[in-house]
């Protein structure tokens, strides 16, 4: 027998005979087939224990699992006896339904199955099943069970099950959203989503009551993209709340939320949000089809969806993931698409270009001068992070002739007595920085601050005193780390941290020429990226002068009258000035007119 | 997998072909800041390579640069050979540390080099693969080993002092910098002769206020005095802050300072004789006036007196250089550009040339006298 033998089983001479056990109906005198199976299992268990004393817990588990299977088989057979054609349909038997729920879900502590009767006099059997952690218990007790138990209005003898069902459904309207279903698959799916399932004896339909009250994160200021002034609100992790947060800022009928359920196990709700009439409809169509085509058992976070939408091998992030509501709304209004995933307080905004990762909400809070300055500083920080340490390696090891004499003498003096070459200095220091960075991420906030101080002061000072690393490298490494921290989005730093190592390698191998070659490689790579048909280097490659107003520099808000052209929005105009533009200073204006006349 | 293997092979080849394994860190090298060349016995050349000592390096990185103890004597090595290359090889062989020529600040040539040696040295230095071609050139009559060990108290690192001095356009009355590539270009330009600043060690520092002019064939023709250097500087456009004192008659004297000049010259062939007309516009500030009021008539008088005095002195310098066959101003280059047929007999033509100097002085600011 496989896997102990490679030999194929010998084919029987005649067709096997399968006994028809399904027609053996249970009765007080004739036990159900399942009970026979259980008896046989118990006998096997006792035999096994006698023979070689196996682990009893394993056998217990085996028996428990078999018992669940027996229950399921019994309930299925019971439903089939009633002439039910589909096994997935609710037959109207509350007893069978209770067995089925227990057999499918087991007995988890969070799923509550409550049996009660409808009507004070009528006492019609009913069953309510729900997830105790995902529903409002006060609604369950007060508005469903108590209401139905005390129900006595116009109760008459001889009322049919269908009438009871209709009355119960009518009464349950007060709770909220009520739907009906006959499919067990739908019933279990809704149960897992936090709805309460009400089954009434004799009816073939289950009532799905929206009594959900899911635990959610409190809405607070954004932790990943803090801002000194301006809106602070971050997203909740419940989709409905997230959509409400967006709609609160975009009260337009053009706002569309298209929902897709993804995940064969998780049944996660994915919402594709966009502005109808603004966002490129072709882009919307592509994104929706890609989201719908995702076949995955579970989806926990938006980054998983993003991986299915974009180029998997891209070093640079192609979708900006943010928890800032105002930034998400800004992207929506510009013609981008948001991907909202249930249970994730971050949303994905796409398509994105490189400069999107260097812009923040705060840029628009202050004056254009401030906004432009901080953007330039961020790019300078990037250049510093990418080039400073490789430049040190190139100039001190490969091309000393390119360094000013006085600076070279200073570097040489600082390196006197150093036991390791500059490239090793840099590698050691950057590994320390990466370790400190990761350790600070893993620690609680209070400890992270302490760790930063310890890393910067104690380790830095100690390593210089030990004569392993020179002062100059400490300064350059600090500036490099600070330069990298100016990047406002976390996902972008990973790409530059990788490319930093490439740059270090290039500078060590070919000096300044190597750095130039790596720079050319980076620019070529960036120019080749085209997420969703949008050039990643837009608006610089290809150059679009109109979009430069909101790129490295930030023009005044009044000058930003059009949406980014590289997104190819359906409506390019953000602002249409009225034909008679009002004067900014009417008093002064009228005074001037009078004086001219 | 194939792509990864290919990428790995390319990276491996790149790493092995770049020669990065031989990279030397700067602290393992001796940065040669001064390169000196002097004649040696038996027609040989001696090359001196001076580097900063470690304690000087440490001192320049500390704030203030002060501290106890005087600076150490500069470190130098030297080698002797028939050529500069051979001498450099000998010099390298005399030390275990790598001599790095990519940061040479000062190329110091002995005034005792013969014309042929001078040419050979100049052309060899320009073709050394590592040497910094923007290094400044100077000439010294001092023995090279004396110069290399000279360590004045006020100048901790002499090459850096010279770099600052030559880079700064306004630090001296005459801007004397002469980069190596410029000297080499001059040496191969027909109708032009070289000149270079002269550096002489003194008690507490260096004296850098004169130039030596070379004749055709790279022979040292004339070493100008500091005053003559300033006068020639008017023609070369290098005098940036000269002063002049003139007598106005009846005991009155005037001083003009902050003199700057712009010079144009014209070379013409008049009946087979070269005429060189030098026209200089000078601007200055009337610094002092004794015995007169600073009225317009007096100012004009001062301008005329200064113009006359400067014209006379400039003509004297140019005539002296003409007699020695030196042409630092490039009269020949300008003339031969339009008259290349005179190239073969240019030197004769130049020696017989008639030189006239016209100076126009404008006092822009009457200074304290107003």
Interface residues (C-beta under 8 A of the other chain):
Chain A: X396 X397 X398 X400 X401 X403 X405 X406 X408 X409 X410 X411 X412 X413 X414 X415 X416 X417 X418 X421 X422 X423 X508 X509 X510 X514
Chain B: X14 X15 X18 X20 X23 X24 X25 X26 X27 X29 X31 X33 X52 X54 X57 X58 X60 X61 X100 X102 X103 X105 X130 X132 X157 X159 X160 X163
